[in-house]
Amino acid sequence: MAGLVCAARSRQLGATPLVSEKGDRPGGSMLLSSGVIWRYRTFEDFRRECPGGDELLQRLVWERLDDALAWLESLGAPVVSRETGNPLTAGWRFDPRGLTDALARAAGDLRVCTSFEAFAARSDPGPLVLATGGFQGDRTLVARHITREPLALRANAWSAGDGLRFAVERGAELSAGLGEFYGRNMADADFGERDFVSLAQLYARHARVVNERGGEFVREPVAWSETNVVQATARQPGARAWYVLSESALGERVRDRSVRSMVEAARAAGAPVVAADQLPFPAPPGAVVAVRVRAAITHTIGGLRVDERARVLREGGSLLEGVYAAGVDAGGASTGGYASGLAQALALGLVAAEEICN
Ligand SMILES: Cc1cc2nc3c(=O)[nH]c(=O)nc-3n(C[C@H](O)[C@H](O)[C@H](O)COP(=O)(O)OP(=O)(O)OC[C@H]3O[C@@H](n4cnc5c(N)ncnc54)[C@H](O)[C@@H]3O)c2cc1C
């Protein structure tokens, strides 16, 4: 998303950008997403929800988002809804396929199956905007910064830290929050891109959450996004947990789905769904059923340290000349919580284009 946004905006401003896309199709994780581009309703909410985040980056995303949504619509991106359905947030929902197509059209010269490093190695490459979508696809980086447990991937397959490595080799500084990520606990079954939403088990708030030994490990209240539960699960043996449910919990709803329907989707996919008395440890009183979940990573939250003009910073605060980072390659905007990755990609992609072209 960030790369296409940056290219589309810089073309409008008179530049002739080239988008290199490592995958065999444009759109990255944006194409797989639910397309909800959002901000917290108030800036104070953003600060409270993501207290460790870089305040300048947060302000940038928060202040630019509303105009940026209208800009996307002006490119022909189809708006499905002008609400998020979450009272804490404001934003629009786009059709991800239509959004990708509109941005790819506006971006111009887009080369799939080409990694950016080949262009960056040219003698006069011009400004470079790193927008490779985080490092969740690289097991070594995930093991170093997040967990050695076997996290599942819930994202495009190509975002493997290439932007981060490129900049760090040239002296870039890393942001805060490198151990944090956004993801979901998924039904513990084989799943592919088409199952990323349907097999998500988003009801920790109604469950007793225990590890394979029956121990409770979530030390704080379950966040509305449940990302704190996912991040804690990622550190448990096998990156797995059980969600243990009572009859009344099965009747609850989360957003537009019932807990029972999410459990049934897990069962149908072949994930372990057992009667509470079949668990390998004593079930809590009132429990009727348990579902085994596996932590899955969608994108990293830590990354390259950038300023509010998307410029990559070196250790000590000087600039890495000619290098910018946008989207989730830029770290530290939502440290300590969760905020819209699409919004971050949109706002930083625009800022990078304007910084380079103006
Ligand atoms: C199932 C699902 C649902 C989601 N729903 C939402 C939602 O509703 N709202 C929201 O805000 N976020 C959502 N997200 C997260 C959102 O998709 C990401 O935060 C967002 O796409 C990040 O934008 P980006 O530009 O940084 O990365 P991406 O959009 O992933 O783009 C990165 C691109 O870089 C390419 N790339 C990687 N390495 C190289 C290289 N070396 N050279 C060239 N190209 C390279 C990749 O192939 C990819 O196309 C969802 C994600 C998933 C998977």
The ligand as a Gaussian input file, in Angstrom:
#p B3LYP/6-31G(d) Opt

LIG

0 1
 C       -6.185000     -10.604000       6.573000
 C       -5.711000      -9.204000       6.810000
 C       -6.633000      -8.223000       7.163000
 C       -6.194000      -6.916000       7.396000
 N       -7.134000      -5.962000       7.624000
 C       -6.730000      -4.694000       7.836000
 C       -7.689000      -3.647000       7.998000
 O       -8.891000      -3.829000       7.833000
 N       -7.224000      -2.402000       8.323000
 C       -5.887000      -2.118000       8.432000
 O       -5.529000      -0.976000       8.710000
 N       -4.952000      -3.080000       8.204000
 C       -5.345000      -4.335000       7.900000
 N       -4.403000      -5.298000       7.629000
 C       -2.972000      -4.919000       7.674000
 C       -2.571000      -4.175000       6.389000
 O       -2.815000      -4.986000       5.282000
 C       -1.097000      -3.776000       6.458000
 O       -0.861000      -3.061000       7.645000
 C       -0.709000      -2.886000       5.273000
 O       -0.918000      -3.563000       4.049000
 C        0.752000      -2.444000       5.405000
 O        1.078000      -1.688000       4.272000
 P        2.554000      -1.736000       3.689000
 O        2.559000      -0.898000       2.475000
 O        3.517000      -1.418000       4.751000
 O        2.763000      -3.289000       3.321000
 P        2.069000      -4.157000       2.168000
 O        0.760000      -3.608000       1.813000
 O        2.122000      -5.575000       2.592000
 O        3.065000      -3.968000       0.936000
 C        4.414000      -4.365000       1.008000
 C        4.844000      -4.784000      -0.385000
 O        6.279000      -4.855000      -0.472000
 C        6.603000      -5.944000      -1.325000
 N        8.008000      -6.314000      -1.095000
 C        8.552000      -6.970000      -0.046000
 N        9.889000      -7.056000      -0.203000
 C       10.206000      -6.443000      -1.373000
 C       11.431000      -6.191000      -2.075000
 N       12.622000      -6.612000      -1.629000
 N       11.381000      -5.525000      -3.266000
 C       10.166000      -5.114000      -3.766000
 N        8.974000      -5.339000      -3.148000
 C        9.004000      -5.968000      -1.945000
 C        5.596000      -7.002000      -0.934000
 O        5.484000      -8.006000      -1.922000
 C        4.319000      -6.158000      -0.797000
 O        3.631000      -6.044000      -2.030000
 C       -4.804000      -6.590000       7.325000
 C       -3.890000      -7.573000       6.927000
 C       -4.333000      -8.857000       6.668000
 C       -3.322000      -9.887000       6.195000

